[in-house]
Amino acid sequence: MTGACADIDAAGYWSVECWGGATYDACIRFLNEDPWHRLRTFRELLPNSRLQMLLRGQNLLGYRHYEDTVVNRFVERAAANGMDVFRIFDALNDLRNIETALRAVRRTGKHAQGTVCYTISPVHTIEHFVDLAEQLVEMGADSICVKDMAALLKPQPAYDLVRGIKQRCGEDVRVHVHVHATTGVTLVSLMRAIEAGADAVDTSISSLSLGPGHNPTESLVEMLEGTGFSTRLDKARLLAIKEHFATVRPRYAEFESNFIGAEAEIFDSQIPGGMLSNMESQLKQQDAAARIKEVMEEVPRVRRDAGYPPLVTPSSQIVGTQAVFNVLMGRYKVLSGEFADLMLGYYGAALAERDPEVIAIATQHAKKEPITCRPADLLSAEWDNLLSSTNALEGSDGTDEDVLTYAMFPQVAPKFFSTRPDGPKNLTRQTPAPVPAVIGPEPVQTPVSYDVTFNGRTHKITVKPG
Amino acid sequence: MTGACADIDAAGYWSVECWGGATYDACIRFLNEDPWHRLRTFRELLPNSRLQMLLRGQNLLGYRHYEDTVVNRFVERAAANGMDVFRIFDALNDLRNIETALRAVRRTGKHAQGTVCYTISPVHTIEHFVDLAEQLVEMGADSICVKDMAALLKPQPAYDLVRGIKQRCGEDVRVHVHVHATTGVTLVSLMRAIEAGADAVDTSISSLSLGPGHNPTESLVEMLEGTGFSTRLDKARLLAIKEHFATVRPRYAEFESNFIGAEAEIFDSQIPGGMLSNMESQLKQQDAAARIKEVMEEVPRVRRDAGYPPLVTPSSQIVGTQAVFNVLMGRYKVLSGEFADLMLGYYGAALAERDPEVIAIATQHAKKEPITCRPADLLSAEWDNLLSSTNALEGSDGTDEDVLTYAMFPQVAPKFFSTRPDGPKNLTRQTPAPVPAVIGPEPVQTPVSYDVTFNGRTHKITVKPG
């Protein structure tokens, strides 16, 4: 990425999302690269850009809730290392899981963007999303992001939602719209969002765009000609960035998804592509691949029983796995620990009432009571423990950044700290691997003669194929 | 394709484009398949659908102008074999090259769609395209198609163009919009075209969509929700068609283009992707690959000198090749025969005045004078010659259809007629080549018996794995 930074820095972007989400995990799990070093590199190479990150609220970049001190420390260190814009979301849209992180960002003087996760269900309305946006503004958010991770935001709702937020919160409240391209409709949705007053929309450079990713930046720029709207982007810079990544991308061909065209059936199934392939592989492991249709019909039921959570990490995996369990072993005969936690409120509140019978099963299964408080309120101070555990690890360097790495990835961090001095690994293929025309050696078809020395004497031995 | 026809026939499409363009050429050149047999197969398998074809006006499906009798005979045979809708265009938008075919379609009672090729240049205006549409309606066209083969039609011009045609020609004149997805903006253009009153827009099923192809059908259907517009398409049928072609497409993986994402820079260079790769390969053959930037700057000059033709087959190849010649050998030092013909009017009229100096060079080079008449007016009756030439070929069957095949593809037809009895060839890989986790034979797990000859005597020897 470093080779494109000079062009990115001068292209005119409002911000550059370059950290957080799964990038931290990928750095330490696969690349032997310190994510904090990466952040400082971006800060150095993008001196004129706002750096932006995606933060999973009280989960930070990990997969559980953290106590407030850890959240505060993470935000403070990210800001100190160069982060400018924190886009903060919660998978259940439970704003109590966003509040600590948002206030921490405000204390650093950086930009705190409150996020509404968009989804479709019988209980999710434009009105509800606008309410959430209003509460985020009241909480102190500097701007609002509408996050459509599953590409479900159609043009008309995009217009209604952005217009609704502007009308309720004020025309001067910045609204950013983040969509994926998966279903093929969302560039049209961005056009309508812009007409409704959106201040920024998220895209990616064309050579890394489309499929499960984002819409192409250059197409957005061209699309606006003659509409009265425009971007401030420099087309020559965009072309240079495009060409850079067009060269890079083929080296990662083995990591490409099998995505073809567009997946508009997500609108009906409510099952994002990544979730579907997860469920398929779970079924395959149980020799039950043929039951995928049953599982796809079970997902909306499980989602209803859980109070219609948006399907995004981690709720998509939790709901999907439980649907597989229900089909293979009978409905709610077996519960995953995570699904029990979801039903009992340990991830936060749901929009709709959860099914009381399933709550009762979850209570029995998990041997704990449902909660209605903010999940993190149940956690006791943990920083000192994390600090001493981290300092005990070979290769840890005593910084708060290392403590945070260990806190979020306790399984992966010890190995990473110990191998960190070796430096980052390059996982690309410099040239694409050739596909062999013939797999393995040709089978032997004719008799083969060997000279075999046996008890000191050499014999000519001929062997016919077995 | 036959496996998807039942679903296609019941899906609710206004028409199914399934013949013409390059499909005829591909049938006889690569597939050893009679294109007329293919047409009759579609007619049989799609009894409730309008079959549609793309016809290059006076060029039919070939690469030169044909005398009117040949054009009339082609249209008559296509209609008799089952074609319903003829979409007729000319690469230069010279309507005199469309008229004979259009009148021939009218005589058969089938649907004659007059086509306007969309392009961008200093002389091409919405007003001009609307004028063309009006002339086509006056000529007897049953409907108008706006054909955007290079994906240059942006949302605002799409609106203005469709609205302009409707206002000038009447709201009841059907307007169809055909765009490619190449630049990434055109689904938005279709939305705006629909808002302007377009009656039909062209898409392809998602598993065959995007890249240099079309926008995904299913995305269009979903996009319209809540907008007041809708299609009559059956989503369950679309899903079945999608899944069918998602299985078929990987078998043709070796024929895929290297297209990634979107190519918005076409708006500036005016050079469609296919034209660019043509020029690159021409330069490479001359060991001059490094001069591609000079050629790209030369293309707009050559296009200006030729009176700003739209860049579509064959004008794109003619202009591109001349630009390569100009860079390698000096401007207009060497002319291709086709470029001389283009400059002298032998492909038809240009919108802007052609450069008089280049016309003079072309006159000298081709040893013929510029013309202003309809090019086909210079041709003398040719059917009888074509008939006797065809009948002299081994394997020809004496039908008008065979004469037309020979007329359009005189180099390819003789071989095709002689091999036709062998039937169509399948060029797919039936199953994708498996990517082996380990390259090499499976380890031996069970005892294997061998016949071993040792000092002239044969023994049965059984070996257990070590």
Interface residues (C-beta under 8 A of the other chain):
Chain A: K154 P155 Q156 P157 T183 G184 V185 L187 V188 M191 I205 S206 S207 L208 S209 L210 N215 P216 E218 S219 L220 V221 E222 M223 E225 G226 T227 K235 L239 K242 A246 R249 I260 G261 A262 E263 A264 E265 F267 D268 V435 P436 I439 G440 P441 P443 H459 I461 T462 V463 K464 P465 G466
Chain B: K154 P155 Q156 P157 T183 G184 V185 L187 V188 M191 I205 S206 S207 L208 S209 L210 N215 P216 E218 S219 V221 E222 M223 E225 G226 T227 K235 L239 K242 A246 R249 I260 G261 A262 E263 A264 E265 F267 D268 A433 P434 V435 P436 I439 G440 P441 V448 S449 Y450 D451 V452 T453 F454 N455
